[in-house]
């Protein structure tokens, strides 16, 4: 299939310039996300509210209620949605490049399962600790740390199972990831069975994906972890490009293949762990976004990784907008929106490409 081609041929003439379009679309979605809801604001009012703390006065009036809604409720939610969408899409692009497989995503190697298990364990376990310990573990930094630790631990187990003679077998890595995911799913089920009614509601809604808990402390808790991944993953673009040629060829070109694999997996664990702790499990962003960009702009990770961040942020912002408004005043789980939109589109894309080959 043409769209599954993994040729490492990168020329400027073959690449569609998408970044200005992605930036413009993301800016519009940010304005829409901040301005849409029970308390509505025009784009001008949104800009005026955001500019006021910077000492800038714009010619659009707003009242105190609108300002409070924007700064206390919608802005942290929009920031969190953008960051999580960006890291999920970038992590998916990096994993697909690492495994040279268009079906690879962070969930296949146990990152999502391990992060989910650690988060559920924290939700269930904190309330059973003594008061002072429970208060300390209620810090907004604890869930991201737990999720990162859980994701990294499962990845290390999978990595160890796939190692042989100093090398990592990709096929074994994927098979071990599937087995570990099954185990983490079973353990999550056991923890859910022991949860209280309040914890069960929290776990159920969280497992479907939600940004309803977005607050400034939550944003502050996960942003350092997400920012590290967003900054460092693009620096691995050259090794990922070279790996498209094959591991032997990459080694001959001077790439430390094992070091590159470790770096990608650790950064993906960091990013996905923090994202899962804040929003729950959100599917298809990591799988669909890299496919769309490879179709439009080719497989060069120097462009693919930053563009995936922009498109992933925009898609999750759009999905969150639908989740907040489709059944207003109720709020739909955002994971159901991304799955409902992503799965049919992915199948349609696959069917179209198969017809094109035929």
N, C-alpha and C positions, 0 to 999 in steps of 0.2 A: 504494500500500500504506500502511495506517495507520501501521505501525511505521517506515516510511521518511519519514514526514512531517517537514518541516523548518520548521514554523511557529514563529515567535518570539512565543508567547503564554505568559507566565509569571505564574501566580497561585498563592498558597500552597494554595488549596483544591484545586487540580488535581494537586498533587504528593504522592505517597506518601512518608511519612517513613521512609526506609530506613536512615538513618545509624546509629541505635542498634543495629539488627539487624546491620549490616555490622561495626560495632565489636565487638559480642559474638562474632560468628562468627570474626573475625580473631583475637581473644584466645584462643578455644578452639583454633584451628588452630596458633597459636604454641605453646601448651602441648603440643598433640599432637606437633608437629614436634620439640620439644625432648625430650619424654619417650619417644618411640617409637624403637625400634631394638634392636640386639643387647643393649645394656645399657638396660633399661627403667626408667623412673621414673614414679611417680604424679604427678598434677598438684600435689599438696601438696609432694612432694619437689622438683619443679621450682621451685616458688615459694620453697622454703626455700633451695635452692642459689643462686637469683638474689638473694635478700634478704641472704644472709650478707655479701657484699662491702660492702653498705650499712650494716652494723652492726646488722641486724635479725635476730633469732632467731625462727624459726617452729617450731611443735611437730611437725615431721616430720623423721625421721632420714634421713641419707644417708651413704654411705661416700665415701672418697677417690676411688675409681674413678669413681663416678657424678658426682662434682663435676668431675673432670678431663674426662670425656666431654662434659658440658654446656658448660663454660666454654671448652674448647679446640677442640671439634669442632662441636657442634650449634648453639650460640648464634651464632657467626659465619655459619653456613650459613642459619639462619632469618632473621637480619637481612638478609643479602644477597638471599635469595629475596623477602622482603617489599619491600625497596627496589626491586628490579628489576621485580617484578610491578606495583608502584605506578606507576613511571615509564613502563613500557610502556603500561599502560592509559590513563594520563593523556595521554601523547603521542598515542595513537590517537584519543582523544576530541578533542584539540585539532586534529589533522589533519583529521578528519571535519568539524569545525565550520569550519575555514578553507576547505576545498574545497567545503563544502555537499554532500558526497557520502558516503553511508554505507559505501562500499567503499574509501575512502581509508585508508591506514595509512602509517606511516613508511617502509616498504619501497618504496612506489610512487614516491617522489621521490629514491631513491638513497641514503638515509641508511644503511640496513642494509647495502646492498652495499658502499658506500664504507668503512664501519666494519669490515666483515668483511675487505675487501681489505687495509686497513692492518694489521689484527691478524695476518692470515696472513703478510704481509710481515715483520712484526716477529718472529713465531715462527721463520720460515725464515732471516731475515737475521742475527739476533743471534748465533747460534752460529758465523757465519762471520767475525765481527769479532775483532780482537785481544783478548787477555784482559781488560785494564782497561776497554776500551769495552764488552765483552760484560757484564762485571760491573755497570757503571753502567746499562746498558740492561735489566738484569734487575730493576730496581726495580719495585715494584708499581704505581707511578704511570705507568710508561712505556706499558703497553698501553692504559689509558684515554685517555691523551693522544694516542696514535697513532690509536686508534679514533675519537675525537672529531675529530681533524684530518682523517682520511679521510672520515668522514661529512659534515663541514662542507664539505670541498673538493668532493665530488661534488654536494652540494646547491647550492653556489655556481655550479658549471658548469651544472647544470640550470636554476637561476634565471636565469643569464645568457642561456641559449638561449631562455627563455620571455619575456624582456623585449622590449617593443616600445613605442616612443614614451613611455617613462617608466612603463609599466604592465606588470603581469605577467599573462599569459594562463593561466588555470588549466588549460585543456585541453592547451595546449602543454607546460605544466609536467609534467603526468602522462605525456604521450607521451615527452618528453625523459627523464623518470625511468625509464621502461621501457627505453629504449635504453641509458642509462648502466648500469642494472642488468645488462643482457646483457653489456656490456663488462667490468664488474667481475667478473662470473661467469667470463668467459673468462680474465681475468688470474689469478683465484684458482686456476683449473684449471692454468695454467702453473706457478704457484708450487708447487702441490701435486705436480706432476710432478717438480719439482727437489728436493723435500724428502727428507730421510733417513727411514728406517723409523720412528725414534722421533718425528720431527716429523710424519710422516704419521699415526701413531696419534693424536697430540695434536690435529692439525687435524681429523681425521675425527670424533673424539669431541666436539670443541668445536663443529664445524659442526652437530651434532645437538642441541646444547644440553646443558649440564651444570653443576651446582653443586658437583661433587665437589672442585673446587679452592678452595672457600671457606675462607679462613683470615683471621685478623685483619689481616695486612698487605694482603690483597686488599680486604677491607672498607674499610680505611683509604684505600686507593688510589682506590676508585670513589665512596665516600660523598660527598666534596665536590662532585663533578660531578652526582651524582644529586640531592643536596640542593638545589643551585641550581635545577634544573628543577622539583623538587617545590614549591619556595617561589614561584618566579616565574611558572610557567604559570597558576596560579589568578588572578593579577593581570590576566591577559588575558581574563577571563571576559566583561567588558562588551563589548570589541571583537568577540569571537567571537559573542556574542549578537546584536549589531547586524549583523554580516556575514551572519547567516541571512536577513536581509531583502534582501540583495543589496548589491553594492559601491557602486552609485550612491546607494542609500538610506543606507548607512552613512556615506558621505562627506557627504551632506546633514545627517546628524545629528552631524557634528563629529568623526567617527573618521578618524584618519590611517591609511587602509587599507594603504598600502605599508609603513608602519612596523610595523603589526600583523602583516602577513605575514612581514616579516623577523624580528621577535621570536619568533614561533611557530616558524619553521623553524630558527632558530639554537638555541633551547632544546630542540627535538625532536632536533636533531643532537647536542647535548651529552648529553642523556639516553640516547638510543638507542646512541650511540657508547660511552659508559661501560658500559651494560648488556651490549652485545655483547662488549666486551673481557673481561668477567668471567664471562659465562655462555654465550657463543656465541649462536647464532640460535635464538630461542624464538618460535614463531609463534602466531597466533590470539588471544593475550591482548589485543593492541592493537585487534583487529577485533571480537571478540565482546563484550568488556566494555562498551564504549559502547552497543552495541545493547541489551543487557539493561537497562541503566540508563535509556535513553530510553524503553523500553517501560514501565518501572515508574514513572519519576519525571519524564518529560518532558525537553525539550531545553535547559533553562536551564543554561548552563555554570557559573553560580555554585554550583550543587549538583552538577552532572554531574562536574566535574573532581575535587573532593575525594572524592566517592563512587566515582569510577572508580579512584582511588588505593587506597581501602580494598578494593574488590572485586578489583582486579587483584592486590594483595598476597595476599589470601586464596586466590584461585584458584591462584597460583603456589606458595604454601605447600602447598596440597592436592595439586597435581601433583607437587611434590617429595617429599611423603610417600609417594605411590603409587610413584614412581620408586625410592625407597629400599627399600620393603617388598614390592613385588609379586613380585620375583624374588630376594629376599634369599637368600644374602648378596651376590649380584651387584646392580649398580645400572643401571637403565635410563636412557638419555638422556632428560632432561626434555622436550626439544623434541618427541620422539615421543609423549610422554604428552599434552602440550597439543594437538598436532595430532590425535591419535586421539580425544580427548574433544571438542575444539572443532569440528572439521570436521563430524562427524555431527550435533551439536547445532545448528550453524548451518544446515545443510541442512534439518533438521527444522523449525526456526523459520521459515525461508524458505517451506517447503512449507505450513506451517500458515497463514501470513499470506496466501499466494496463494489457498488454499482459502477463507479468510475473505472475500477480495475477490470471489471468484467466487460 
